[in-house]
Amino acid sequence: MVPKARTIVSTELGLNTAETEVQELNRAAHVVTAVILLSPTGAVQMLEEDQQPGDNNSSTAPIPTFEGIEINRRERTINLSSVSTRQKIAFMITSYRYEDSISESKIIGGIHLKSASSKTQFKERIERYKQGRPIKPLITADLEGCIEPTSKFRDFKSFAEVNTSEQAFSVGKIQGSFLADIGVDLNFSPVVDLNDSIWGCRAFPGDYKQVSKKACSYIQGLHSEGIMATAKHYPGKTLTGKDPHKKMKTVKVSKEDTYPFASAINCSVDAVMPSHQISSGVMSTSGKPADVSQATRNVLRNQGFEGIIVSDAISMEGLKGYYDSKTERYVDLFRTNDMILNLVGGKNDTRDMVNTVNQAVKDGELDEKHINKSVLRLLKARGWGFMGRS
């Protein structure tokens, strides 16, 4: 009988596991026997003796691998029950500080693009990030026409220069075409904050209705090229007053501030990025930064948004300054977001994040059902489904 096309991925079979990572695992040498069963579709089922579970109770356990995850390549589905808690957590993290050194056997949820000197360099990087991984990382970018990762070789029209909805669609389509060509999946754009007095180029000109129409047209432009879009920074007023990269910030938001986000949701935006600001007014974040406030998540879900909620970069002082404990910050981030942008922390920091959040799940401080829902959203964004019950 020919087995169903399925892959159980294992680092024990030597999937580019670097010598340093083997030392880090500190495993005793042992002989592995593997049986490889080929299906008519070319999918592979890898089974082995002495297979280790994907989970690890140690607080110093390394970044999880794909080991043990059951994958049906033909149908692009995975068995969620075969994915350990630590593996699920790793799927929720997007980074860029360690991607060149991490073994392809390790799970990378997402890779955010750093600047490059040419389109070719971007393409080569993205191909390298995806190479060898049975489930590819989401590739993300910040392409807004302002402070671009492409600034060394190409400029795009900034939002401040977009005067009509037709222009907004054109900008979205042009940016989308470029991103699709190099291999990006999700653009952290458009900014739908109403004013930009900090950078002067990230916000569309006009009142809240005009900004909403332009943002919707821009989203449609990205979608026409197969690129997912992100409305940011919920619930508004992020680009005025203090710079949240540098300082904690409290704002009072109005209906006009939040209107473009509701409009973007109606325009099928794929992701929403809350800010690090503590907000009051029509949207109260209950004294916490928006992206770690359960109120934010509740409001967005109650508005019918079922896409990805993605944190802003977690190294920004607007968030870090709120917490005395890194552990508390990590757990709160995973409690309220589907994707966490760890854009400064390196490989060790990512490892610590996985282990900290995993321990919180074990201790009952964080409900694994939320982790499951987030993983389902993120894998769905990659075009993957799920076999069996989730």
C-alpha positions as semicolon CSV with decimal commas, in nm:
position;residue;x (nm);y (nm);z (nm)
1;M;0,000;0,000;0,000
2;V;0,139;0,338;-0,099
3;P;0,150;0,572;0,203
4;K;-0,028;0,907;0,197
5;A;0,207;1,184;0,088
6;R;0,345;1,304;0,418
7;T;0,673;1,422;0,562
8;I;0,790;1,396;0,919
9;V;1,085;1,632;0,919
10;S;1,378;1,549;1,144
11;T;1,709;1,710;1,222
12;E;1,838;1,364;1,310
13;L;1,867;1,297;0,936
14;G;2,122;1,574;0,907
15;L;1,922;1,849;0,737
16;N;2,207;2,101;0,731
17;T;2,245;2,099;1,110
18;A;2,559;2,298;1,179
19;E;2,827;2,154;1,406
20;T;2,782;2,437;1,655
21;E;2,411;2,360;1,682
22;V;2,486;1,993;1,741
23;Q;2,714;2,100;2,026
24;E;2,443;2,327;2,155
25;L;2,200;2,036;2,161
26;N;2,467;1,840;2,350
27;R;2,331;1,505;2,240
28;A;2,518;1,185;2,290
29;A;2,627;1,025;1,965
30;H;2,387;0,762;1,843
31;V;2,308;0,573;1,523
32;V;1,993;0,673;1,338
33;T;1,809;0,433;1,113
34;A;1,577;0,596;0,860
35;V;1,313;0,447;0,633
36;I;1,214;0,667;0,339
37;L;0,884;0,591;0,169
38;L;0,817;0,761;-0,163
39;S;0,467;0,836;-0,284
40;P;0,368;0,876;-0,650
41;T;0,371;1,254;-0,597
42;G;0,732;1,254;-0,484
43;A;0,646;1,347;-0,126
44;V;0,853;1,182;0,143
45;Q;0,773;1,025;0,475
46;M;1,077;1,014;0,703
47;L;1,063;0,783;1,002
48;E;1,343;0,712;1,242
49;E;1,433;0,521;1,551
50;D;1,498;0,715;1,871
51;Q;1,317;1,019;1,731
52;Q;1,311;1,308;1,977
53;P;0,997;1,518;2,033
54;G;0,993;1,874;1,899
55;D;0,926;2,013;2,247
56;N;1,197;2,061;2,508
57;N;1,147;2,150;2,873
58;S;1,483;2,320;2,917
59;S;1,490;2,698;2,957
60;T;1,804;2,698;2,742
61;A;1,664;2,481;2,461
62;P;1,767;2,608;2,115
63;I;1,536;2,750;1,849
64;P;1,297;2,468;1,748
65;T;1,342;2,266;1,431
66;F;1,083;2,117;1,193
67;E;1,143;1,777;1,351
68;G;0,827;1,574;1,400
69;I;0,592;1,802;1,206
70;E;0,369;1,598;0,974
71;I;0,350;1,768;0,636
72;N;0,144;1,677;0,330
73;R;0,333;1,857;0,053
74;R;0,087;1,766;-0,222
75;E;-0,213;1,913;-0,041
76;R;-0,007;2,180;0,141
77;T;-0,143;2,082;0,479
78;I;0,010;2,008;0,817
79;N;-0,116;1,815;1,117
80;L;-0,135;2,079;1,388
81;S;-0,143;1,812;1,658
82;S;0,209;1,711;1,548
83;V;0,344;2,062;1,616
84;S;0,486;2,123;1,965
85;T;0,417;2,438;2,164
86;R;0,772;2,564;2,110
87;Q;0,742;2,507;1,736
88;K;0,414;2,702;1,726
89;I;0,572;2,992;1,913
90;A;0,864;3,000;1,669
91;F;0,620;3,027;1,377
92;M;0,489;3,352;1,531
93;I;0,825;3,533;1,538
94;T;0,955;3,753;1,256
95;S;1,317;3,871;1,272
96;Y;1,617;3,965;1,058
97;R;1,921;3,969;1,283
98;Y;2,016;3,601;1,263
99;E;1,883;3,478;0,931
100;D;2,221;3,442;0,760
101;S;2,362;3,213;1,028
102;I;2,066;3,000;1,132
103;S;2,048;2,646;0,998
104;E;1,769;2,571;0,753
105;S;1,647;2,296;0,985
106;K;1,539;2,564;1,232
107;I;1,191;2,719;1,219
108;I;1,179;3,082;1,110
109;G;0,828;3,225;1,118
110;G;0,910;3,532;0,915
111;I;1,203;3,729;0,778
112;H;1,190;4,109;0,755
113;L;1,400;4,262;0,478
114;K;1,696;4,479;0,559
115;S;1,817;4,730;0,301
116;A;2,002;4,599;-0,002
117;S;2,210;4,754;-0,277
118;S;2,016;4,600;-0,567
119;K;1,707;4,403;-0,665
120;T;1,931;4,105;-0,739
121;Q;2,067;4,113;-0,384
122;F;1,713;4,110;-0,245
123;K;1,622;3,811;-0,462
124;E;1,933;3,617;-0,361
125;R;1,869;3,682;0,008
126;I;1,506;3,574;-0,010
127;E;1,592;3,258;-0,201
128;R;1,850;3,174;0,066
129;Y;1,598;3,232;0,347
130;K;1,351;2,992;0,187
131;Q;1,598;2,729;0,068
132;G;1,559;2,390;0,232
133;R;1,271;2,481;0,462
134;P;0,962;2,260;0,412
135;I;0,739;2,549;0,528
136;K;0,875;2,877;0,397
137;P;0,899;3,185;0,620
138;L;0,677;3,482;0,548
139;I;0,888;3,752;0,384
140;T;0,793;4,100;0,504
141;A;0,898;4,453;0,409
142;D;0,838;4,819;0,499
143;L;0,780;4,977;0,157
144;E;0,594;5,305;0,205
145;G;0,783;5,545;-0,023
146;C;0,959;5,686;0,282
147;I;1,287;5,567;0,443
148;E;1,290;5,265;0,214
149;P;1,496;4,944;0,219
150;T;1,543;5,013;-0,154
151;S;1,690;5,363;-0,108
152;K;2,035;5,258;-0,234
153;F;1,905;5,185;-0,583
154;R;1,540;5,290;-0,624
155;D;1,298;5,551;-0,486
156;F;0,922;5,517;-0,475
157;K;0,656;5,788;-0,453
158;S;0,595;5,879;-0,089
159;F;0,246;5,880;0,058
160;A;0,278;6,253;0,121
161;E;0,286;6,300;-0,260
162;V;-0,032;6,098;-0,324
163;N;-0,316;6,340;-0,398
164;T;-0,586;6,113;-0,544
165;S;-0,721;5,760;-0,499
166;E;-0,611;5,680;-0,855
167;Q;-0,254;5,775;-0,766
168;A;-0,279;5,564;-0,449
169;F;-0,381;5,259;-0,652
170;S;-0,095;5,319;-0,894
171;V;0,159;5,348;-0,609
172;G;0,027;5,028;-0,455
173;K;0,044;4,845;-0,787
174;I;0,398;4,967;-0,864
175;Q;0,524;4,877;-0,518
176;G;0,334;4,548;-0,530
177;S;0,490;4,455;-0,863
178;F;0,838;4,520;-0,725
179;L;0,772;4,323;-0,406
180;A;0,621;4,031;-0,595
181;D;0,921;4,021;-0,827
182;I;1,172;3,986;-0,543
183;G;0,960;3,739;-0,344
184;V;0,793;3,940;-0,063
185;D;0,463;3,815;0,083
186;L;0,347;4,090;0,322
187;N;0,407;4,464;0,309
188;F;0,380;4,658;0,636
189;S;0,190;4,932;0,457
190;P;-0,021;5,145;0,425
191;V;0,023;5,387;0,712
192;V;-0,326;5,523;0,783
193;D;-0,238;5,763;1,064
194;L;-0,390;6,100;0,969
195;N;-0,085;6,323;1,009
196;D;0,293;6,282;1,002
197;S;0,477;6,561;1,182
198;I;0,774;6,336;1,273
199;W;0,894;6,208;0,933
200;G;0,678;6,418;0,700
201;C;0,639;6,151;0,431
202;R;0,458;5,849;0,575
203;A;0,095;5,968;0,581
204;F;-0,151;6,037;0,299
205;P;-0,262;6,402;0,286
206;G;-0,626;6,487;0,351
207;D;-0,898;6,438;0,613
208;Y;-0,997;6,103;0,755
209;K;-1,232;6,019;0,467
210;Q;-0,976;6,110;0,202
211;V;-0,704;5,912;0,379
212;S;-0,939;5,614;0,405
213;K;-1,019;5,620;0,033
214;K;-0,653;5,647;-0,064
215;A;-0,557;5,368;0,173
216;C;-0,826;5,141;0,030
217;S;-0,707;5,213;-0,325
218;Y;-0,347;5,148;-0,224
219;I;-0,447;4,814;-0,066
220;Q;-0,624;4,719;-0,389
221;G;-0,309;4,809;-0,582
222;L;-0,098;4,577;-0,365
223;H;-0,359;4,300;-0,391
224;S;-0,362;4,328;-0,771
225;E;0,001;4,209;-0,762
226;G;-0,058;3,937;-0,502
227;I;0,093;4,127;-0,206
228;M;-0,071;4,131;0,137
229;A;-0,123;4,470;0,304
230;T;-0,103;4,601;0,662
231;A;-0,294;4,898;0,808
232;K;-0,083;5,072;1,072
233;H;-0,049;5,205;1,342
234;Y;-0,374;5,132;1,527
235;P;-0,555;5,325;1,674
236;G;-0,382;5,633;1,525
237;K;-0,186;5,946;1,621
238;T;0,145;5,757;1,602
239;L;0,324;6,002;1,372
240;T;0,266;6,315;1,578
241;G;0,425;6,434;1,902
242;K;0,682;6,203;2,057
243;D;0,862;5,944;1,844
244;P;0,757;5,601;1,987
245;H;1,092;5,459;1,873
246;K;1,252;5,671;2,145
247;K;0,990;5,740;2,416
248;M;0,676;5,606;2,579
249;K;0,372;5,789;2,456
250;T;0,011;5,854;2,560
251;V;-0,247;5,983;2,313
252;K;-0,618;6,056;2,299
253;V;-0,779;5,928;1,981
254;S;-1,101;6,035;1,814
255;K;-1,348;5,863;1,582
256;E;-1,167;6,030;1,293
257;D;-0,838;5,865;1,398
258;T;-0,987;5,516;1,409
259;Y;-1,207;5,551;1,098
260;P;-0,932;5,463;0,843
261;F;-0,866;5,132;1,021
262;A;-1,230;5,027;1,006
263;S;-1,230;5,131;0,640
264;A;-0,915;4,925;0,571
265;I;-1,077;4,621;0,733
266;N;-1,378;4,667;0,503
267;C;-1,129;4,685;0,214
268;S;-0,997;4,337;0,308
269;V;-0,665;4,447;0,454
270;D;-0,467;4,138;0,551
271;A;-0,300;4,264;0,871
272;V;-0,332;4,540;1,128
273;M;-0,033;4,670;1,323
274;P;-0,117;4,831;1,660
275;S;0,117;5,095;1,794
276;H;0,319;5,106;2,118
277;Q;0,112;5,401;2,237
278;I;-0,117;5,405;2,538
279;S;-0,443;5,547;2,407
280;S;-0,760;5,690;2,555
281;G;-1,067;5,851;2,401
282;V;-1,285;5,644;2,169
283;M;-1,030;5,362;2,189
284;S;-0,896;5,294;2,538
285;T;-0,608;5,050;2,569
286;S;-0,664;5,025;2,945
287;G;-0,336;5,190;3,040
288;K;-0,117;4,958;2,828
289;P;0,056;5,008;2,490
290;A;-0,193;4,922;2,216
291;D;-0,012;4,614;2,087
292;V;-0,005;4,450;2,431
293;S;-0,359;4,547;2,529
294;Q;-0,629;4,282;2,520
295;A;-0,873;4,566;2,451
296;T;-0,705;4,621;2,112
297;R;-0,743;4,261;2,011
298;N;-1,104;4,248;2,130
299;V;-1,206;4,562;1,938
300;L;-1,042;4,445;1,614
301;R;-1,195;4,098;1,633
302;N;-1,537;4,241;1,725
303;Q;-1,517;4,455;1,411
304;G;-1,496;4,132;1,213
305;F;-1,123;4,143;1,142
306;E;-0,989;3,787;1,119
307;G;-0,653;3,868;0,964
308;I;-0,310;3,896;1,122
309;I;-0,251;4,127;1,420
310;V;0,118;4,213;1,410
311;S;0,313;4,398;1,678
312;D;0,530;4,695;1,595
313;A;0,904;4,632;1,642
314;I;0,939;4,521;2,004
315;S;1,277;4,689;2,060
316;M;1,122;5,037;2,046
317;E;1,140;5,234;2,369
318;G;0,768;5,307;2,353
319;L;0,713;4,942;2,445
320;K;1,030;4,852;2,636
321;G;0,993;5,150;2,868
322;Y;0,657;5,019;2,989
323;Y;0,801;4,696;3,129
324;D;1,036;4,614;3,415
325;S;1,054;4,251;3,306
326;K;1,142;4,115;2,962
327;T;0,949;3,800;3,053
328;E;0,628;3,996;3,113
329;R;0,677;4,188;2,786
330;Y;0,722;3,867;2,587
331;V;0,416;3,697;2,735
332;D;0,193;4,003;2,684
333;L;0,303;4,027;2,320
334;F;0,206;3,666;2,250
335;R;-0,120;3,710;2,435
336;T;-0,242;3,987;2,204
337;N;-0,062;3,946;1,867
338;D;-0,038;3,681;1,595
339;M;0,302;3,794;1,467
340;I;0,578;3,943;1,682
341;L;0,843;4,164;1,519
342;N;1,169;4,089;1,701
343;L;1,377;4,299;1,463
344;V;1,676;4,374;1,684
345;G;1,709;4,067;1,901
346;G;1,947;3,807;1,762
347;K;1,938;3,429;1,760
348;N;1,982;3,396;2,136
349;D;1,710;3,649;2,205
350;T;1,471;3,460;1,979
351;R;1,559;3,137;2,158
352;D;1,490;3,303;2,495
353;M;1,159;3,437;2,367
354;V;1,047;3,090;2,258
355;N;1,146;2,933;2,588
356;T;0,993;3,210;2,801
357;V;0,658;3,195;2,624
358;N;0,662;2,815;2,625
359;Q;0,707;2,819;3,002
360;A;0,418;3,065;3,036
361;V;0,195;2,818;2,850
362;K;0,310;2,536;3,078
363;D;0,242;2,748;3,385
364;G;-0,109;2,835;3,267
365;E;-0,031;3,206;3,224
366;L;-0,098;3,192;2,849
367;D;-0,370;2,991;2,677
368;E;-0,234;2,765;2,404
369;K;-0,565;2,800;2,219
370;H;-0,464;3,157;2,136
371;I;-0,126;3,033;2,010
372;N;-0,305;2,778;1,791
373;K;-0,532;3,040;1,634
374;S;-0,235;3,264;1,558
375;V;-0,039;2,982;1,396
376;L;-0,339;2,890;1,183
377;R;-0,368;3,250;1,060
378;L;0,002;3,275;0,981
379;L;0,024;2,943;0,799
380;K;-0,294;3,023;0,606
381;A;-0,119;3,340;0,489
382;R;0,149;3,112;0,341
383;G;-0,116;2,916;0,151
384;W;-0,117;2,619;0,389
385;G;-0,412;2,436;0,542
386;F;-0,453;2,181;0,816
387;M;-0,532;1,814;0,829
388;G;-0,739;1,677;1,116
389;R;-0,878;1,881;1,399
390;S;-0,709;2,209;1,495
